[in-house]
Amino acid sequence: MTSRELRELRADVPALGEAAYFNFGAHGPSPERVVEAASDYVADHEFGSGTTDPYERAFGTYETVRERVADFVGAEPDEVALTESTTDGITRIAGAIDWEPGDVVVRTDLEHPAGVLPWQRLEREGVEVRVVETESGRIDREAYAEAVTDARLVCFSAITWTHGTRLPVADLVEIADEAGAFTLVDAVQSPGQVAMDVSEWGADAVAAAGHKWLLGPWGSGFLYVDREAAAELAPRAVGYRSVEDPDADEIAFKQGAKRFEVGTTTPAAHAGLVAALDAIDAVGISTIEDRIASLTDRLKDGVPDDRLLSPREYETGLVTVEVDDPEATVERLADEGIVVRSLPHPDAVRASVHAVSTEAEIDRLVDALAAEW
């Protein structure tokens, strides 16, 4: 039986309705309380701007959100920058390093475009991008260790978006540290789905966002940067929020991660993120993970071994299933009121099972997929 808090959270997400929704790894529909927090902020900020200082209000909100995010991910407030998305965070790190021809970037072959395109762009400047091949969502540590030996930066995902496997983040960070490489983790599939503590990972930077498993609004990204690592970075995108004194003759970046924030942005999405974090905490991340594990086990029980591309034993709520025509399968399931997504690689569909999903929805998905085999 699900907890009362979990049932209440499910009931507060209007988009779920009658659909069997399994695409949280791309977009987690927000609860009403989250949308209200974001819209109320916009209304208060705009309607009250004639009598109150909108900048003072916005900057106060930035700090409140920063503190709330830091507490959720195990960081200090000055180690958190507010961004729009994971891609935004990764790109800001990529633009803050003084690259030289011959520098090496290492990534895996399982990265989302967010962890591919910024490095592809740097190849124009003579940076070498080294890709570590994986198998079934697993990384070979010896091959990885060899690849990072002379690397300037290493970028990999905490949870693979293609297979739902968990990579050994702390171990991979330690190997890269020993080689003297900067470590950047794409953690977008982690917050709201699994327990997350950036201090245990030890990475130099971690990029994530709130619009997936946290059920927050689009635009509610965040970037953790270790304070010592931040001191060595000089962002190319710079504005009045990045520096100590915008009117000074020389640029003096703010201490910590704040140097990665640029200028005027609405805090509305991040106000919604705070409400989303509160909703997740009200249920409890351990309760959420236990529920996801139970539901994914139920789903995997209905998928033959030769079709299941994700681990048989629970790791995350991302379940990848091989089908003959992924796009056609997505369309067919959509006609039946079941939402999954296709993947560009492997040739498969991916179901993202959240704690707000139900046993009945899982059974609908299993029955619908059975037509594939």
Buried (B, 14 or more C-beta within 10 A) or exposed (E): EBBEBBBBBBEBBEEBEEBBBBBBBEBBBBBEBBBBBBBBBBEBBEEEEEEEEBEEBBEEBBEBBBBBBBBBBBBBBBBBBBBBBBBBBBBBBBBBBEBEEEBBBBBBEBBBEBBBBBBEBBEEEEBBBBBBEBEEBBBEEEEBBEBBBBBBBBBBBBBBBBBBBBBBBEBBBEBBBEBEBBBBBBBBBBBBBBEBEBEEBBBBBBBBBBBBBBBBBBBBBBBBBBEEBBEEBBBEBBEEBBBEEEEEEEBEBBEBBBBBBBEEBBBBBBBBBBBBBBBBEEBBBEBBBBBBBBBBBBBBEBBEEEBBBBBEEBBBBBBBBBBEEBEEBBEBBEEBBBBBBBBEEBEBBBBBBBBBBBEEBBBBBBEBBEEBE
